[in-house]
Amino acid sequence: MIVVNVKENESIEKALKRFKKKFDRTGVIRELRGRQHFEKPSVRRRNEIIRAAYKQRMQDQEGK
């Protein structure tokens, strides 16, 4: 369970922002989306390799 203590004289918006940040770090939404459809381990690995290659290309272009 995520607990966010609201400090004295702190706006609700700031506390909500901290809650959302903590919630995003847990990765619950990402995991739920990933579990909507079964993905074979071989397909998952292939997609990870494709993503890594894309990121590497972007970093190489940025460095030029």
Buried (B, 14 or more C-beta within 10 A) or exposed (E): EEEBEEEEEEEEEEBEEBBEEEEEEEEEEEEEEEEEEEEEEEEEEEEEEEEEEEEEEEEEEEEE
